[in-house]
Amino acid sequence: GAVVSQHPSWVICKSGTSVKIECRSLDFQATTMFWYRQFPKQSLMLMATSNEGSKATYEQGVEKDKFLINHASLTLSTLTVTSAHPEDSSFYICSASGGGYEQYFGPGTRLTVT
Amino acid sequence: QKEVEQDPGPLSVPEGAIVSLNCTYSNSAFQYFMWYRQYSRKGPELLMYTYSSGNKEDGRFTAQVDKSSKYISLFIRDSQPSDSATYLCAMRGGKSTFGDGTTLTVKP
């Protein structure tokens, strides 16, 4: 149980375009979803926390207008990187929690902006 | 100072060795303690969790928490090449705070 999927697993886009990443909890209801960014050989950097039906809470230094998060249902959250630039290239990982302290992570999405 | 400090590694051990991975923390509000395993280019996988001081065993893995010393450890017995990965400790009071990870290589 507790499976989280992400789509796409890898995306290449041109500078200036927008990219949407989906995160789904497949076998449980995710009251809270988290979005992380991870650079090579570095740990997870929390970008934002979202609760179903509420606006996301962004961490300090994360541009909310650039990284749009929508938690539309108890099984789906999306992250849209708007007007992407090469420095946005990274590994984006979502995780989901059903209300307890455990977080279950998705497999990640590798974004490359050319 | 970071709230969670993890032994940086990297660690390289022969197959069959006992591995010890360690984290310290400073925030007394942390109540839950987790260990995640992350293979290259994959999302972290929850290995073990605990919320009390003491030991918790699951197969070849033992998680140890010492709240008085603010110290947690993960022990891997009879390590296997498939255990080669980055291990992240995580602690939660409100939101989770992760260590920077320790990369482990188990050589056949």
Interface residues (C-beta under 8 A of the other chain):
Chain A: A2 V4 Q6 F34 K41 Q42 S43 L44 L46 T49 F91 I93 S95 Y101 E102 Q103 Y104 F105 G106 P107 G108 R110
Chain B: Q31 Y32 M34 Y36 R41 K42 G43 P44 E45 L46 Y49 Y51 L88 A90 R92 K95 S96 F98 G99 D100 G101 T103
